[in-house]
Amino acid sequence: MDISPQYAQTILEIPKSSNIVQKDGDIHFVTSGSSLKIGTSGINKDSLDIFLKKVHALNEQNGFILKEDEKAKKEDGWWTKSVSKPFGDWIKDNFGEKIETNTSNLAGNISIVSVNLSKTPELEEEIVLNTTLQSGDKSISVVQGERLSFTQNNWDKTAYIVFQADPKLKEVSNATFKGMSGNIPFAWSVVFFVLAVLFIGLFLYHRIFLPKPKSDEMKAKVPADSIMKEFFGTFKSFFKKPQIAAALFFMLTFRFAEAQLLKLINPFLLDPKDIGGLGLTTGEVGFVYGTLGIIGLTLGGIIGGLAAAKGGLKKWLWPMTLSMLLTAATFLFLSFTQTESLLLINICVFIEQFGYGFGFTAYMLYLMYFADGEHKTAHYAICTGFMALGMMVPGMFAGWLQEQLGYNHFFLWVMICSIVPIIAVSLLKIDPNYGKPKAKEEGNNN
């Protein structure tokens, strides 16, 4: 469906629905038109709000969207009322970003299209229509009827989709929207089946082809009380390792800044510009972060491994740490500039992900270094548990904190948080030869 904003008058009126009769052929969606025009002159916000509520109520009444359950709305709990809301308000008032909002009483203009099915679906069959932006100007969006559900009970009724132009859009433009449908439960079943096959294949590969160390040998049966004693003894020996306090502080805080950043990258790329985001489409984010970002992350990890293999962990610990932390400044740059250049956004995301992959190598090498010795496999598993905890805790409050600060000040906060990992790294003591090739280590010892 093509939509073109032009200078045209808009009447806030729901189109009258005509009698719907079954049509021959395959079942398909029938719309009131394949193209629409939206006026670029604004319309009264209050009038638009009343109109959109009418459209929503009509779609809800006919079963195209789920009814909102008022009883499902829970009241704020003690924690929200007494802690998070007052504390959040204090942060917002003192450190939050002051975002200028549009004080005009005019909202972006709209256009409405009616949709129905060509024939009745099968018994208990649900046909869902999802309408998304395919190409064109992102200033045009769906504000009502983004997801419509058709069944045997409502196929002969009319559903409505409302498109709206950004109030700042004053010139002729266009956008193309597409409606997608299909057997969604079956599609998810196929996805999970493919993932299951992939994991089974990886398991067989690891089982058959991966080399086994000499220390990995079958041992004679041991009594249950000995197993439990060994189990608790493993934890006891872990916490008796030299520099355990500095090591735990490092494991829990090395990703303190990055953990918060990672939670907000996708929302920042997707959120509209008027609330501080970059306003990218889902497809653009998939390429920027899901494709180019992954390439940067992988290259950073590979190059980090090669560098550490030549110079050892101690030599590369600080360069890797700074690489992981300072590249986060790319998002600080993006949040303040809100550039529309997709090339520049790709470059910044690539740099940040490359730095993250390069710097994360030092983290993993230190975990292996600290776990080395007796029970090294179990000790490494404990280290990864602390690694997960260090990632989970900052991520728990990252979204809430961004809502209080705004994107600009949130990314500033992330840069300030980089001080914590730097302190953690400065407390570590590492063998200069760890991570170097064995031949070089032997040459140095001789």
C-alpha positions in Angstrom: 0.0 0.0 0.0 1.5 3.3 -1.1 0.9 6.4 1.1 1.7 9.9 -0.1 1.4 13.0 2.1 0.1 15.9 0.1 -1.7 19.1 0.6 -5.2 17.8 1.1 -8.1 18.2 3.5 -8.8 15.4 6.0 -12.2 14.6 7.3 -12.2 12.7 10.6 -14.9 10.2 9.6 -15.0 6.4 9.7 -15.9 5.0 6.3 -19.2 3.3 6.0 -18.9 -0.4 5.6 -20.9 -2.1 2.8 -22.3 -5.6 2.8 -19.5 -8.2 2.5 -20.2 -11.3 0.4 -18.0 -14.3 -0.2 -15.8 -14.3 -3.2 -14.5 -17.2 -5.2 -10.9 -18.3 -5.1 -8.3 -18.3 -2.4 -9.0 -16.4 0.8 -7.3 -13.0 0.8 -7.6 -9.5 2.3 -9.7 -6.9 0.6 -8.9 -3.2 1.2 -10.6 0.0 0.3 -7.7 1.0 -1.8 -4.1 0.3 -2.7 -3.0 3.9 -2.3 -3.8 6.7 0.1 -3.1 10.4 0.4 -2.5 12.2 3.7 -2.8 15.9 4.1 0.4 17.7 5.4 -1.6 20.3 7.3 -2.0 19.4 11.0 -5.3 18.5 12.7 -6.5 19.2 16.2 -5.0 16.8 18.8 -8.2 16.5 20.9 -10.3 15.7 17.8 -7.8 13.2 16.6 -7.6 11.5 20.0 -11.4 11.1 20.1 -11.4 9.7 16.5 -8.7 7.2 17.2 -10.5 6.0 20.3 -13.6 5.4 18.2 -11.6 3.4 15.7 -10.0 1.4 18.4 -13.4 0.7 20.1 -14.9 -0.4 16.8 -12.0 -2.8 16.0 -12.2 -4.1 19.6 -15.9 -4.5 19.5 -15.7 -6.6 16.3 -13.0 -8.8 17.7 -10.1 -7.7 15.5 -8.0 -6.7 18.5 -8.0 -8.0 22.1 -10.1 -6.2 24.7 -8.1 -4.4 27.3 -8.8 -6.1 30.7 -9.1 -3.3 33.2 -8.8 -5.8 36.1 -5.4 -6.9 34.7 -4.0 -3.5 35.4 -2.1 -3.9 38.7 -1.5 -1.1 41.1 2.0 0.0 41.9 3.6 -2.1 44.6 5.4 -0.9 47.7 8.8 -0.9 46.0 7.5 1.3 43.2 5.7 3.7 45.4 8.3 4.0 48.2 11.6 3.5 46.4 11.9 3.4 42.6 9.4 6.2 41.8 10.6 8.8 44.3 14.3 7.9 43.5 13.6 8.0 39.8 11.8 11.4 40.1 14.9 12.8 42.0 17.2 11.5 39.3 15.0 12.9 36.5 14.7 16.3 38.1 18.4 16.7 38.9 20.2 14.8 36.1 17.5 14.0 33.5 17.7 15.3 30.0 15.4 18.2 29.3 13.6 17.2 26.1 11.8 19.9 24.3 8.3 18.8 23.4 6.0 20.1 20.8 3.6 22.6 22.4 1.5 22.9 19.3 -2.1 21.8 19.5 -1.8 20.3 16.1 -1.1 16.6 15.4 0.0 14.9 12.2 -2.7 14.3 9.7 -4.2 10.8 9.1 -5.8 8.6 6.5 -7.9 5.5 7.1 -8.3 2.3 5.2 -10.9 -0.5 5.7 -10.0 -4.2 5.5 -12.0 -7.4 5.4 -11.6 -11.0 4.3 -12.8 -12.3 0.9 -14.4 -15.4 2.3 -15.0 -17.2 5.6 -12.0 -19.0 7.1 -12.0 -22.5 8.4 -13.6 -23.3 11.8 -11.4 -22.1 14.7 -8.8 -20.7 12.1 -7.3 -17.3 13.0 -5.9 -15.2 10.2 -3.8 -12.3 11.5 -2.9 -9.3 9.4 0.3 -7.5 10.5 0.9 -4.1 8.7 4.5 -2.8 8.7 6.6 -0.2 6.9 8.3 -1.8 3.9 10.1 1.2 2.4 9.9 5.0 2.1 9.6 7.8 4.6 9.7 6.7 8.3 7.7 9.8 9.1 4.6 7.9 8.2 3.4 5.2 10.6 0.5 3.0 11.6 -1.3 4.4 14.7 -4.3 2.0 14.8 -4.9 -1.5 13.5 -1.2 -2.6 13.2 -2.3 -6.1 14.1 -5.8 -7.4 13.2 -7.2 -10.9 13.9 -9.9 -12.3 11.6 -11.9 -15.4 12.5 -15.1 -17.1 11.4 -17.0 -14.8 13.7 -15.8 -11.5 12.3 -14.7 -12.2 8.7 -17.8 -10.4 7.3 -17.2 -7.3 9.4 -14.9 -4.3 8.5 -11.6 -3.6 10.3 -9.8 -0.3 10.1 -6.2 0.8 9.8 -5.2 4.4 10.5 -2.0 5.9 9.0 -0.5 9.1 10.4 2.1 11.5 9.1 4.6 13.2 11.3 3.4 16.8 12.1 6.9 18.1 11.0 6.5 16.6 7.5 5.6 19.5 5.2 6.7 18.3 1.8 5.5 15.6 -0.6 6.8 12.2 0.3 5.7 8.6 0.2 5.9 5.3 2.0 5.0 1.7 1.2 3.4 -0.6 3.8 2.9 -4.3 3.5 0.5 -6.7 5.2 1.9 -10.0 6.3 -0.1 -13.0 7.4 0.2 -16.8 7.7 0.3 -19.7 10.1 2.2 -18.0 13.0 2.2 -21.0 15.4 3.5 -23.2 12.6 6.2 -20.7 11.7 7.4 -20.6 15.3 7.4 -24.4 15.4 9.6 -24.5 12.3 12.0 -22.0 13.9 12.4 -24.0 17.1 12.7 -27.3 15.1 15.6 -25.8 13.1 17.2 -24.6 16.3 16.9 -28.0 17.9 18.5 -29.7 14.8 21.3 -27.2 14.9 22.0 -27.8 18.6 21.9 -31.6 18.1 24.3 -31.2 15.2 26.7 -29.1 17.2 26.5 -31.6 20.1 27.5 -34.5 17.7 30.3 -32.4 16.3 31.7 -31.6 19.7 31.3 -35.2 20.8 33.1 -36.8 17.8 35.6 -34.3 16.5 36.8 -32.1 19.4 40.2 -33.2 20.9 40.2 -34.5 24.4 43.0 -33.5 26.9 45.1 -36.1 28.5 43.7 -35.1 31.9 40.2 -36.0 30.8 40.1 -39.6 31.8 37.5 -42.0 33.2 37.9 -42.5 36.9 36.8 -45.4 39.2 33.5 -45.2 40.9 33.5 -43.1 44.1 31.0 -43.2 46.9 28.3 -40.5 47.2 29.7 -39.0 50.4 33.1 -38.5 48.7 31.4 -36.7 45.8 29.7 -34.3 48.1 32.9 -33.7 50.0 34.7 -33.0 46.7 31.9 -30.7 45.6 32.1 -28.4 48.7 35.8 -28.7 48.7 35.9 -27.3 45.1 34.1 -24.2 46.3 36.3 -23.9 49.4 39.5 -24.1 47.3 38.1 -21.5 44.9 37.6 -18.9 47.6 41.0 -19.6 49.0 42.8 -18.7 45.8 45.3 -15.8 45.9 43.8 -12.4 45.2 40.3 -13.7 45.4 38.8 -10.4 46.5 40.4 -8.5 43.5 39.4 -11.3 41.1 35.8 -11.3 42.2 35.6 -7.5 42.0 37.0 -7.7 38.5 34.6 -10.5 37.4 31.6 -8.6 38.7 32.5 -5.1 37.4 34.6 -5.4 34.3 31.3 -5.3 32.2 29.6 -2.9 34.5 29.4 -0.1 31.8 29.1 -2.4 28.8 26.3 -4.4 30.3 24.1 -1.2 30.6 25.0 -0.1 27.1 24.2 -3.5 25.5 20.6 -3.4 26.9 19.9 0.0 25.3 21.5 -0.3 21.9 18.5 -1.8 20.1 15.9 0.6 21.7 18.2 3.6 21.0 18.5 2.6 17.3 14.7 2.0 17.0 13.2 4.8 19.1 12.0 7.9 17.2 14.2 11.0 17.2 11.8 13.1 19.2 12.6 11.0 22.3 16.3 10.9 21.6 16.6 7.8 19.4 17.8 7.4 15.8 14.5 6.3 14.4 15.8 3.4 12.3 13.5 0.7 10.9 13.7 -2.9 12.1 15.4 -3.9 8.9 18.0 -1.2 9.2 18.7 -2.2 12.8 19.0 -5.9 11.7 21.7 -4.9 9.2 23.5 -2.3 11.4 23.6 -4.2 14.7 22.7 -7.8 13.8 25.0 -8.1 10.7 27.7 -5.4 10.7 27.9 -5.3 14.5 28.3 -9.1 14.7 31.1 -8.9 12.1 32.9 -6.3 14.1 32.4 -8.3 17.3 33.8 -11.4 15.7 36.8 -9.7 14.1 37.5 -8.0 17.4 37.5 -11.3 19.2 39.8 -13.0 16.6 42.3 -10.2 16.5 42.2 -10.0 20.3 43.1 -13.7 20.6 45.9 -13.4 18.1 47.3 -10.3 19.9 47.2 -12.0 23.3 48.8 -15.2 21.9 51.8 -13.1 20.9 52.2 -10.7 23.8 50.5 -12.5 26.6 47.6 -11.3 28.8 49.5 -8.9 30.9 50.8 -6.9 27.9 47.4 -6.6 26.3 45.2 -6.2 29.4 45.2 -2.4 29.5 44.9 -1.9 25.7 42.0 -4.4 25.6 40.3 -2.8 28.6 40.5 0.7 27.2 39.3 -0.6 23.8 36.2 -2.1 25.3 35.4 1.0 27.4 36.3 3.9 25.2 34.6 2.7 22.0 31.3 3.1 23.9 31.8 6.9 23.2 30.5 6.2 19.7 27.0 5.9 21.1 27.5 9.1 23.1 28.4 10.8 19.7 25.3 9.3 18.0 22.9 10.3 20.8 24.0 14.0 20.6 24.2 14.2 16.8 21.2 12.0 16.0 22.7 11.7 12.5 20.6 10.5 9.6 23.7 9.1 7.8 23.3 5.3 7.8 26.9 5.0 6.8 28.1 6.9 9.9 25.8 4.9 12.1 27.2 1.6 10.7 30.8 2.8 11.3 30.1 3.8 14.9 28.3 0.5 15.7 31.1 -1.5 14.0 33.8 0.4 16.0 31.9 -0.2 19.3 31.3 -3.9 18.7 34.9 -4.4 17.5 36.2 -2.7 20.6 33.9 -4.9 22.7 35.0 -8.1 21.0 38.7 -7.1 21.3 38.4 -6.1 24.9 36.3 -9.1 26.0 39.3 -11.4 25.1 41.2 -10.1 28.1 38.2 -10.9 30.3 38.0 -14.5 29.2 41.7 -15.0 29.4 41.8 -13.7 32.9 39.0 -16.2 33.9 41.1 -19.0 32.5 44.2 -17.6 34.3 42.4 -17.4 37.6 40.8 -20.9 37.3 44.1 -22.6 36.4 45.3 -25.3 38.8 43.5 -28.0 40.6 39.7 -28.2 39.8 40.3 -25.8 36.9 37.2 -26.9 35.0 34.9 -26.4 38.1 36.7 -23.2 39.0 36.2 -21.8 35.5 32.5 -22.7 35.7 32.3 -20.7 39.0 34.0 -17.8 37.3 31.5 -17.8 34.4 28.7 -17.7 37.0 30.2 -14.5 38.5 30.6 -13.2 34.9 26.8 -13.8 34.3 26.0 -12.1 37.5 28.1 -9.1 36.6 26.2 -8.8 33.4 22.7 -9.4 34.9 22.7 -6.9 37.7 23.6 -3.7 35.7 21.2 -4.8 33.0 18.3 -5.0 35.5 18.3 -1.2 36.1 19.7 0.0 32.8 16.3 0.5 31.1 14.7 2.2 34.1 17.7 4.5 34.5 17.6 5.5 30.8 13.9 6.5 31.2 14.9 8.9 34.0 18.0 10.4 32.3 17.2 10.3 28.5 19.6 8.8 26.0 22.2 11.7 26.0 22.7 11.6 29.8 22.4 7.8 29.9 25.4 7.4 27.6 27.3 10.0 29.6 26.5 7.9 32.7 27.9 4.8 30.9 31.1 6.6 30.2 31.4 7.6 33.9 30.8 3.9 34.9 33.9 3.0 32.9 35.9 4.2 35.9 34.8 1.1 37.8 36.3 -1.5 35.5 39.5 0.5 35.3 39.8 0.4 39.1 39.2 -3.4 39.0 41.9 -3.9 36.4 44.4 -1.9 38.3 44.1 -4.2 41.3 45.0 -7.4 39.4 48.4 -9.1 39.5 49.1 -11.3 36.4 52.0 -13.5 35.4 53.8 -11.8 32.5 54.3 -15.1 30.7 50.6 -16.2 30.8 49.1 -16.4 27.4 52.4 -16.5 25.5 53.3 -19.5 23.3 55.1 -22.2 25.3 58.2 -22.1 23.2 58.6 -18.4 23.9 58.1 -19.0 27.6 60.7 -21.8 27.7 63.2 -19.5 25.8 62.6 -16.7 28.3 63.1 -19.1 31.3 66.4 -20.3 29.8 
